[in-house]
Amino acid sequence: MALPERFKAMVVSETAEKEFVREITQKAFSELPGGELIVEVKYSSLNYKDALSASGHKGVTRKYPHTPGIDAAGAVVDSTTKAFGVGEEVIVMGFDLGMNTSGGFGRYISVPSGWAVKLPRGLSLRDSMGYGTAGLTAALCILRLMAAGLSKDSGEVLVTGATGGVGSIAVAILAKLGFNVVAATGKTEEKEFLNRLGAKAIISREEANDTSGRPLQKGRWAGVVDAVGGNILATALKTAKYGGLVAACGNAMSADLNINVFPFILRGVSLLGVDSVEIPMRARQMAWNKLAGEWGIDLEPIVKEVSLNDLNPEIDKILKGGLRGRVVVDLSK
């Protein structure tokens, strides 16, 4: 197919006053980097890292103008490798996509073939972005916990930041697998939403955020999926029961962790770090196959769909911690 000279994209630019401006514009195809695959993006999704990139966070994106979007799903329109054929549907996420490489908030991306995963059978392009990086991360957390010995008979499993992307999907998957899920959230008005996803109990952010200064608290959690970091992660470690397993994958609260060694040496608690950016392809494919198969959940209560033109308010909302679930971006609108 003939490739266009220009295509629709969100472009974030830095002004002379060091302010950052987002606009939906026509981007020159020649601005894309060289890559083995050119993908026509059908859907993308919004993640916290996208909001940081779209706001000029130099820790995420070094140079502007830039098109964010760490997630993309679409069809290959040009390929220089035998690994992927023209017309094949793929998911591209992680690595450098949307960070310093033009991302999924544009109609086309150009990437190395090693960044792409063939769309698993049983999963639509839209649903793949309903999961997106958040869903992949949630699945990787659960895989790590279960590989370390967590079972539905182990006891209560805490999910922090439970109304966010990672948290909401983690709650739903764990509940589907038969775990006793406790959801922690600062949005007490979302109790019905979390119950619908399968949470057996809901605790407040204050209850999940111990400020007593005590080195250990009463052990409660057999497992934890933490997408928040900071003192909430420290509290999860202090309140994990003997042999508890804590998967950490985010830092929405803070990147700092102020904790002593007592949970580790007195209770044998394990802290499992989970990364979805550079995760090896074998683990990535395993997680996607789980999401496309036995771990698949009803995404409709979690997902809100918007066009690229309507994405700006959602970016502002996620930065303020006001977003519930996932936002899928339809690039065809």
N, C-alpha and C positions, 0 to 999 in steps of 0.2 A: 504494500500500500504506500501511496505517496504521503510523506510526513509533512505536516504543516510548517510554515515559516514561524508562526507564532501560536501560542496556546494560552488558555486561561490559567491564572495562578495567583496565589497570595504572595505578595512581595513585601518584605519588611526592610525598610531603608533607615539609615541613620542620618539625621540632619546635622547641619553645621553647629547647632546648639546642643548636640549630643542627645537628642531625643529620638525616639524610634516610632516610625509611622508605618502602619499596615495599610495596604491597598490591594484590591482585586483588580488585576490588570492583565494585559496581553504580554506575555514574556516571549522573548526571541528563542526559538529552538536552538540556535547556535550557542546560547548561554549554558546549555546543559554540558556536563563533563563527558569525556569519552567513556564508553562502557561497552561491555559485551552484549548487554541486553537493553533494548528500549522498550519500556512498558507503558501502554496507555492505561492510566489509572482510572478505575471505575469508582472505587471507594477508598477513603482514608478514615482516620479516626483521630480524636483529640486526646492527647496525654499531657500530663503536667509538664513534661520536658518540652513539648511543643509550645506550651504557653510561655515558658521561660525563653525559648528561642525567639518567639514572636514578640517578646518584650525587651529584647536587646541584652539578654544575659550572656556575657562574654565567656562564662564558664561552660556554656553549651555550644554557642556559635561564635566563632572568632571574627568572621568578616561579613559585612553587609554591603549591598543588598543581598537578601537571602530568602529562599522559600522553605519554610518549615514543613514538618510532617514526617515523623519517624515511622509511620505505618503507611503501607500502600498495597492495594490489591487490584489486579487488572490482567490484561492480556498482553502477551509479547507481540510487538509489531515489527521488531527487527532483532536478529540474533546472529552473532558471529561464532557461536559455540554449538556443538552437537547436543549439549546437555538440555537445551530448551529449543523448541520449534516455534515458528511464528503461529500465533493463534492460541498457544498454550496459556492457561490461566495460572497465575502465580501470586504468592504472597511475598512481599519484600518488607523486612523490618529489621531494626537493630543495626549493628555495625555503625557506619557513619551517616546513614540516610537521615535527612532532615536536620542534621547537626551542622556539618560543614559541606555536605553534599545536598544539592537541591532535592527537596523532599516531596511527600505525597500530597501537599496542599497545592499541587500543580497537576495539570492533566497528563503530563508525561514526565517520566523519570528515566535516567540513563545510569545503569549500575553494573558492577561486576556480577557475573553469573553466580558466584559463590554467596551472594546475599539473598538469593531467591530460593523459595520452597515451592514445589508444585502444589497447587491447591488440592488438599486431600479429598478423596471421593466422599460424598455425603455432606460436604460443606460448601455453602454458596460464598461468592465473593463478599456479599454484604455481611453475612454472618462472621466471616473471617475477620472483618474489621469491627464487628460487634465485640468480638473477643479482643483483637488487636494486641498490642504490647502488654496491656493490663491483663488480659486473659491468658496470654502465654506465660506471663510472670506468675500469675496465680497457679496455673497448672504446674509450672516448674517448682514452686514452693511445695505443693502437695506431693509431687513426685519425690522431692528430697526428704520430706517428713516421713513418707511411707517407706522409702528405701532405708531410712534410719530406724524403722521399727514401729512407727505410729500405726495403730489400727483403730477401728471403730469401737473396740472394747477397751482402749487405753484410758479413756476418760474425756473430760471436756476439752474442746479445742477453741481457743480464743482467736478471733479475727479482729484486728484493729483497723481503724479507718474504714469501717464496714460499709459505708454508703458510697465510697469511692469506686473507681474502676476495678482495681485489684481486689479490694475488699468484697465488693458485692458479688463478683464472680467466684471468689474463693468460698464465700458463704454458700452460694448455690451449689457448687460442685461438691463440697464437703457434705452438705445436707443430702444430696443425691446419693452419695456413697455410704450414707448411714451414720455419719459422725454426729456427735452431740455438740452442736456449734453454738458458741456464745459470741455475740456481736458487740463490739465496743464502738460507740459513735458519740460525737458531740451534737448530733441532730436528733434529739429525743422525739421530735415530731415524725421521724421516719420509722417508728416502731412497726407499723403495719407493713411497710415496704420490706423490712428485714424479716419479719415473720413470714411473709409471702415467699421470700427466697429460701426459707427453711431454718432460720435461726431459732433455736429452742429458748434462748434467753438473750436479753439485751442489757448491757451495762452502760453507764454514762462515761464520758471522757474523763471526768473527775475520778471515778472509781478505777479507771485504767491508768491513772497518772499519779502515782504515789509521791507525795512530797514530804513524807515524815522524816526522811533521812536514815531510816532504819536499813541495815544492810540486807536483811531478808524479811519477807512477809510470809504469811501462811501459804503453803504450796497448794495450788489449785489446778493449773493447766497441764494437761498431758502434752499438748502441742499448741503452737502459736503460729499464725501467719501475720507478720507485722509489716505494714506498708507505710508506717509513720516515722519510725526512728525516734531519736531523742530520748526524753525521759519516759515516754510510753514504752519504748523498747526495753529500757532499763527496768521498768516496773514489771514487764512481762517476764523478764529473766528472774527477778526477785520473787515472783509469785508462781513460777513454774514448779510443779511438784517433782519429786525425786525421779531422775532420769528423763525429765521433760525435754522436749525438742522445740526450738524456737527458730523459725525461718524468717530472716530479715531481708527485705527487698526494696525499702524506700526510705526517704528522709524528708517527708513533707513537713514534719514538726521541726526536726533538726538533724544535722549530720553528726552531731556530737553524741558520744555515749559515755556517760559518767556512771561507771559501775565498778564494784569491787569483784574479787575473785570468788567470793563465798558461794554464789549459785553453782559455780563450776566445780569447786573442790569439796563442797559439803553436800550438794545434791546431785552432782553428776549431770547438770544441765548442759545441753549442747546448743551452741549458736551456729546456725547454718546460714551462710551467706548465699544469696540467690541473685544471679545476674542474667539478664535477657539480651544484652547487647552483643557480647562476644561468645555466648554459649555455643559449644560445638554443634555442628549441623545434625549429628546423630541424636543428641538430646532434644534439639529443636524440633526435629521431625517426630520424635516420640511424643512430645507434648501436643503437637498439632494433631497427630493421629488419635490421641486420647480425646481431644476436644471435638474432633469430627465423629467420634464413635461413642464409647461407653460413658464418657464424661460430658457429653453434650448436654446443654441446659437450654431452657426456654429463655431466650435473650430479650423477648419483647418487654418484660417489666423493667429491664435494665437499660435498654437502648433508646436514645433519642436521635432522630435523623435530621440533619440540616443540610442546606446547600452551602457552597463555599461563600456565597454572598452573606449568609446568615451566621457565619462562624465567629465573627468578632466578639459578640456579647458572651458567647460560650467560653472564649479564651479569658475574658475578664472574670467570669464567674469561677472558673477553675482556680485562678490565681488567688481568689478570695476564699477558697474552700467551700464554695456554695454549690458545686456541681454534684448531682446524684447520678451514680451509674456511669454509663458510657455515652459518648457523642460520636455518631457515625456521620461522615461527610460524604455526600453524594456528589461526585465531580461531574456528573452528566447534567446537573441542573444549572 
